[in-house]
Amino acid sequence: MRSRPSVSKRNREMDRAQRKQDKAERRDRRRDERLSRGPDDAPSEDPDIAGIIPGPQKRDPELFGVE
């Protein structure tokens, strides 16, 4: 004959289920905030490298004389 689960076990299980539900709600809230921000909030180009063209660069006439 088996005994019924204790009240404390049921309370632990209910606490665990509540934490799981809270975590899912927080996750959904963060996802919604991330989607509502959109791509315009983040800069599309790093300002430190803006305008740099890959490859050989022209020499500066002031530094190297006339080419």
N, CA, C and O atoms as CSV, one atom per row, in Angstrom:
chain,resi,resn,atom,element,x,y,z
A,1,MET,N,N,0.837,-1.177,0.000
A,1,MET,CA,C,0.000,0.000,0.000
A,1,MET,C,C,0.889,1.249,0.000
A,1,MET,O,O,1.817,1.365,0.800
A,2,ARG,N,N,0.593,2.155,-0.889
A,2,ARG,CA,C,1.382,3.383,-0.993
A,2,ARG,C,C,0.709,4.514,-0.241
A,2,ARG,O,O,-0.516,4.609,-0.161
A,3,SER,N,N,1.552,5.357,0.301
A,3,SER,CA,C,1.011,6.532,0.977
A,3,SER,C,C,0.883,7.672,-0.027
A,3,SER,O,O,1.559,7.686,-1.056
A,4,ARG,N,N,0.039,8.596,0.273
A,4,ARG,CA,C,-0.174,9.734,-0.615
A,4,ARG,C,C,0.977,10.727,-0.453
A,4,ARG,O,O,1.570,10.830,0.621
A,5,PRO,N,N,1.287,11.451,-1.520
A,5,PRO,CA,C,2.367,12.446,-1.410
A,5,PRO,C,C,2.043,13.481,-0.335
A,5,PRO,O,O,0.886,13.827,-0.096
A,6,SER,N,N,3.083,13.949,0.287
A,6,SER,CA,C,2.893,14.887,1.386
A,6,SER,C,C,2.481,16.268,0.874
A,6,SER,O,O,2.664,16.613,-0.293
A,7,VAL,N,N,1.933,17.017,1.779
A,7,VAL,CA,C,1.499,18.375,1.460
A,7,VAL,C,C,2.696,19.237,1.078
A,7,VAL,O,O,2.589,20.097,0.204
A,8,SER,N,N,3.826,19.014,1.722
A,8,SER,CA,C,5.000,19.823,1.413
A,8,SER,C,C,5.488,19.561,-0.016
A,8,SER,O,O,5.968,20.475,-0.686
A,9,LYS,N,N,5.365,18.314,-0.479
A,9,LYS,CA,C,5.761,18.021,-1.851
A,9,LYS,C,C,4.842,18.755,-2.823
A,9,LYS,O,O,5.307,19.317,-3.815
A,10,ARG,N,N,3.566,18.752,-2.546
A,10,ARG,CA,C,2.624,19.469,-3.416
A,10,ARG,C,C,2.941,20.956,-3.438
A,10,ARG,O,O,2.881,21.587,-4.493
A,11,ASN,N,N,3.279,21.521,-2.282
A,11,ASN,CA,C,3.643,22.942,-2.232
A,11,ASN,C,C,4.899,23.217,-3.049
A,11,ASN,O,O,4.977,24.225,-3.752
A,12,ARG,N,N,5.887,22.319,-2.958
A,12,ARG,CA,C,7.110,22.490,-3.749
A,12,ARG,C,C,6.808,22.444,-5.242
A,12,ARG,O,O,7.340,23.237,-6.018
A,13,GLU,N,N,5.950,21.510,-5.634
A,13,GLU,CA,C,5.583,21.400,-7.044
A,13,GLU,C,C,4.835,22.631,-7.524
A,13,GLU,O,O,5.053,23.086,-8.647
A,14,MET,N,N,3.963,23.172,-6.696
A,14,MET,CA,C,3.234,24.384,-7.070
A,14,MET,C,C,4.185,25.572,-7.180
A,14,MET,O,O,4.049,26.390,-8.090
A,15,ASP,N,N,5.151,25.675,-6.261
A,15,ASP,CA,C,6.152,26.747,-6.328
A,15,ASP,C,C,6.978,26.633,-7.599
A,15,ASP,O,O,7.258,27.632,-8.262
A,16,ARG,N,N,7.362,25.418,-7.931
A,16,ARG,CA,C,8.160,25.191,-9.137
A,16,ARG,C,C,7.364,25.594,-10.378
A,16,ARG,O,O,7.901,26.250,-11.271
A,17,ALA,N,N,6.097,25.210,-10.441
A,17,ALA,CA,C,5.255,25.572,-11.581
A,17,ALA,C,C,5.091,27.091,-11.678
A,17,ALA,O,O,5.089,27.644,-12.778
A,18,GLN,N,N,4.955,27.762,-10.543
A,18,GLN,CA,C,4.811,29.225,-10.546
A,18,GLN,C,C,6.090,29.897,-11.037
A,18,GLN,O,O,6.029,30.844,-11.821
A,19,ARG,N,N,7.239,29.418,-10.584
A,19,ARG,CA,C,8.513,29.987,-11.058
A,19,ARG,C,C,8.671,29.790,-12.556
A,19,ARG,O,O,9.149,30.681,-13.259
A,20,LYS,N,N,8.269,28.623,-13.043
A,20,LYS,CA,C,8.349,28.339,-14.474
A,20,LYS,C,C,7.457,29.293,-15.266
A,20,LYS,O,O,7.854,29.793,-16.319
A,21,GLN,N,N,6.256,29.540,-14.758
A,21,GLN,CA,C,5.338,30.460,-15.424
A,21,GLN,C,C,5.885,31.885,-15.393
A,21,GLN,O,O,5.798,32.596,-16.395
A,22,ASP,N,N,6.441,32.312,-14.272
A,22,ASP,CA,C,7.016,33.659,-14.168
A,22,ASP,C,C,8.167,33.832,-15.149
A,22,ASP,O,O,8.294,34.871,-15.797
A,23,LYS,N,N,9.003,32.805,-15.250
A,23,LYS,CA,C,10.139,32.873,-16.155
A,23,LYS,C,C,9.667,32.974,-17.608
A,23,LYS,O,O,10.242,33.733,-18.388
A,24,ALA,N,N,8.644,32.229,-17.975
A,24,ALA,CA,C,8.106,32.290,-19.334
A,24,ALA,C,C,7.535,33.677,-19.624
A,24,ALA,O,O,7.713,34.200,-20.724
A,25,GLU,N,N,6.852,34.276,-18.649
A,25,GLU,CA,C,6.306,35.622,-18.833
A,25,GLU,C,C,7.420,36.647,-19.015
A,25,GLU,O,O,7.317,37.524,-19.873
A,26,ARG,N,N,8.486,36.547,-18.215
A,26,ARG,CA,C,9.617,37.475,-18.364
A,26,ARG,C,C,10.264,37.300,-19.741
A,26,ARG,O,O,10.623,38.284,-20.389
A,27,ARG,N,N,10.410,36.066,-20.179
A,27,ARG,CA,C,11.012,35.793,-21.482
A,27,ARG,C,C,10.162,36.406,-22.594
A,27,ARG,O,O,10.702,37.013,-23.519
A,28,ASP,N,N,8.836,36.253,-22.512
A,28,ASP,CA,C,7.945,36.831,-23.515
A,28,ASP,C,C,8.019,38.355,-23.505
A,28,ASP,O,O,8.024,38.989,-24.560
A,29,ARG,N,N,8.076,38.941,-22.301
A,29,ARG,CA,C,8.163,40.396,-22.183
A,29,ARG,C,C,9.449,40.921,-22.825
A,29,ARG,O,O,9.425,41.916,-23.550
A,30,ARG,N,N,10.584,40.239,-22.552
A,30,ARG,CA,C,11.853,40.663,-23.154
A,30,ARG,C,C,11.815,40.537,-24.672
A,30,ARG,O,O,12.322,41.409,-25.379
A,31,ARG,N,N,11.210,39.445,-25.188
A,31,ARG,CA,C,11.107,39.263,-26.629
A,31,ARG,C,C,10.276,40.380,-27.241
A,31,ARG,O,O,10.647,40.927,-28.280
A,32,ASP,N,N,9.147,40.729,-26.609
A,32,ASP,CA,C,8.297,41.791,-27.126
A,32,ASP,C,C,9.019,43.134,-27.117
A,32,ASP,O,O,8.893,43.907,-28.066
A,33,GLU,N,N,9.774,43.422,-26.055
A,33,GLU,CA,C,10.538,44.672,-25.995
A,33,GLU,C,C,11.588,44.717,-27.093
A,33,GLU,O,O,11.779,45.752,-27.732
A,34,ARG,N,N,12.264,43.607,-27.313
A,34,ARG,CA,C,13.299,43.544,-28.339
A,34,ARG,C,C,12.696,43.756,-29.721
A,34,ARG,O,O,13.280,44.450,-30.553
A,35,LEU,N,N,11.523,43.158,-29.973
A,35,LEU,CA,C,10.877,43.321,-31.278
A,35,LEU,C,C,10.323,44.728,-31.461
A,35,LEU,O,O,10.310,45.241,-32.580
A,36,SER,N,N,9.864,45.363,-30.378
A,36,SER,CA,C,9.293,46.701,-30.496
A,36,SER,C,C,10.371,47.760,-30.733
A,36,SER,O,O,10.099,48.803,-31.327
A,37,ARG,N,N,11.599,47.488,-30.267
A,37,ARG,CA,C,12.672,48.456,-30.476
A,37,ARG,C,C,13.021,48.579,-31.945
A,37,ARG,O,O,13.214,49.691,-32.437
A,38,GLY,N,N,13.106,47.486,-32.647
A,38,GLY,CA,C,13.401,47.503,-34.069
A,38,GLY,C,C,14.869,47.740,-34.333
A,38,GLY,O,O,15.656,47.953,-33.410
A,39,PRO,N,N,15.230,47.700,-35.604
A,39,PRO,CA,C,16.647,47.836,-35.971
A,39,PRO,C,C,17.173,49.265,-35.904
A,39,PRO,O,O,18.387,49.465,-35.959
A,40,ASP,N,N,16.297,50.270,-35.788
A,40,ASP,CA,C,16.742,51.665,-35.802
A,40,ASP,C,C,17.428,52.074,-34.508
A,40,ASP,O,O,18.141,53.077,-34.491
A,41,ASP,N,N,17.238,51.334,-33.432
A,41,ASP,CA,C,17.843,51.717,-32.162
A,41,ASP,C,C,19.349,51.457,-32.138
A,41,ASP,O,O,20.082,52.167,-31.450
A,42,ALA,N,N,19.807,50.477,-32.858
A,42,ALA,CA,C,21.227,50.140,-32.886
A,42,ALA,C,C,21.886,50.847,-34.070
A,42,ALA,O,O,21.320,50.873,-35.163
A,43,PRO,N,N,23.071,51.419,-33.869
A,43,PRO,CA,C,23.749,52.055,-35.000
A,43,PRO,C,C,24.111,51.010,-36.045
A,43,PRO,O,O,24.558,49.911,-35.717
A,44,SER,N,N,23.912,51.370,-37.308
A,44,SER,CA,C,24.166,50.406,-38.372
A,44,SER,C,C,25.640,50.359,-38.759
A,44,SER,O,O,26.098,49.367,-39.325
A,45,GLU,N,N,26.382,51.415,-38.463
A,45,GLU,CA,C,27.792,51.451,-38.833
A,45,GLU,C,C,28.598,51.990,-37.658
A,45,GLU,O,O,28.189,52.939,-36.989
A,46,ASP,N,N,29.730,51.379,-37.425
A,46,ASP,CA,C,30.609,51.802,-36.341
A,46,ASP,C,C,31.187,53.178,-36.693
A,46,ASP,O,O,31.801,53.325,-37.750
A,47,PRO,N,N,31.007,54.184,-35.838
A,47,PRO,CA,C,31.488,55.531,-36.172
A,47,PRO,C,C,33.013,55.612,-36.282
A,47,PRO,O,O,33.533,56.518,-36.934
A,48,ASP,N,N,33.738,54.678,-35.654
A,48,ASP,CA,C,35.196,54.707,-35.747
A,48,ASP,C,C,35.700,54.325,-37.129
A,48,ASP,O,O,36.780,54.753,-37.537
A,49,ILE,N,N,34.927,53.522,-37.853
A,49,ILE,CA,C,35.392,53.078,-39.168
A,49,ILE,C,C,34.492,53.575,-40.289
A,49,ILE,O,O,34.564,53.071,-41.410
A,50,ALA,N,N,33.640,54.565,-39.999
A,50,ALA,CA,C,32.737,55.100,-41.008
A,50,ALA,C,C,33.534,55.756,-42.122
A,50,ALA,O,O,34.443,56.545,-41.862
A,51,GLY,N,N,33.201,55.439,-43.336
A,51,GLY,CA,C,33.823,56.066,-44.495
A,51,GLY,C,C,35.142,55.453,-44.916
A,51,GLY,O,O,35.738,55.924,-45.885
A,52,ILE,N,N,35.622,54.439,-44.244
A,52,ILE,CA,C,36.881,53.807,-44.636
A,52,ILE,C,C,36.616,52.861,-45.803
A,52,ILE,O,O,35.684,52.059,-45.768
A,53,ILE,N,N,37.442,52.966,-46.828
A,53,ILE,CA,C,37.319,52.125,-48.007
A,53,ILE,C,C,38.426,51.077,-47.949
A,53,ILE,O,O,39.594,51.433,-47.796
A,54,PRO,N,N,38.085,49.787,-48.069
A,54,PRO,CA,C,39.124,48.764,-48.030
A,54,PRO,C,C,40.042,48.854,-49.245
A,54,PRO,O,O,39.630,49.285,-50.323
A,55,GLY,N,N,41.260,48.450,-49.056
A,55,GLY,CA,C,42.229,48.439,-50.147
A,55,GLY,C,C,43.250,49.549,-50.001
A,55,GLY,O,O,43.246,50.274,-49.006
A,56,PRO,N,N,44.129,49.687,-50.989
A,56,PRO,CA,C,45.164,50.729,-50.932
A,56,PRO,C,C,44.541,52.120,-50.916
A,56,PRO,O,O,43.545,52.385,-51.591
A,57,GLN,N,N,45.143,52.983,-50.143
A,57,GLN,CA,C,44.644,54.349,-50.027
A,57,GLN,C,C,45.557,55.293,-50.809
A,57,GLN,O,O,46.739,55.015,-51.011
A,58,LYS,N,N,44.985,56.406,-51.239
A,58,LYS,CA,C,45.780,57.415,-51.933
A,58,LYS,C,C,46.716,58.067,-50.942
A,58,LYS,O,O,46.378,58.227,-49.770
A,59,ARG,N,N,47.878,58.440,-51.406
A,59,ARG,CA,C,48.845,59.115,-50.538
A,59,ARG,C,C,48.445,60.572,-50.366
A,59,ARG,O,O,47.928,61.204,-51.287
A,60,ASP,N,N,48.688,61.080,-49.197
A,60,ASP,CA,C,48.376,62.458,-48.883
A,60,ASP,C,C,49.475,63.334,-49.477
A,60,ASP,O,O,50.638,63.188,-49.103
A,61,PRO,N,N,49.126,64.259,-50.413
A,61,PRO,CA,C,50.146,65.089,-51.058
A,61,PRO,C,C,50.918,65.972,-50.065
A,61,PRO,O,O,52.082,66.286,-50.314
A,62,GLU,N,N,50.308,66.373,-48.965
A,62,GLU,CA,C,51.003,67.210,-47.993
A,62,GLU,C,C,52.123,66.446,-47.316
A,62,GLU,O,O,53.146,67.035,-46.967
A,63,LEU,N,N,51.950,65.147,-47.124
A,63,LEU,CA,C,52.960,64.361,-46.452
A,63,LEU,C,C,54.025,63.812,-47.389
A,63,LEU,O,O,55.194,63.721,-47.012
A,64,PHE,N,N,53.636,63.445,-48.607
A,64,PHE,CA,C,54.550,62.762,-49.518
A,64,PHE,C,C,54.920,63.581,-50.731
A,64,PHE,O,O,55.600,63.068,-51.620
A,65,GLY,N,N,54.509,64.810,-50.806
A,65,GLY,CA,C,54.815,65.623,-51.966
A,65,GLY,C,C,53.831,65.352,-53.091
A,65,GLY,O,O,52.879,64.590,-52.921
A,66,VAL,N,N,54.057,65.967,-54.225
A,66,VAL,CA,C,53.163,65.825,-55.372
A,66,VAL,C,C,53.464,64.522,-56.091
A,66,VAL,O,O,54.623,64.192,-56.344
A,67,GLU,N,N,52.410,63.785,-56.419
A,67,GLU,CA,C,52.591,62.522,-57.153
A,67,GLU,C,C,52.339,62.706,-58.603
A,67,GLU,O,O,52.444,61.752,-59.374
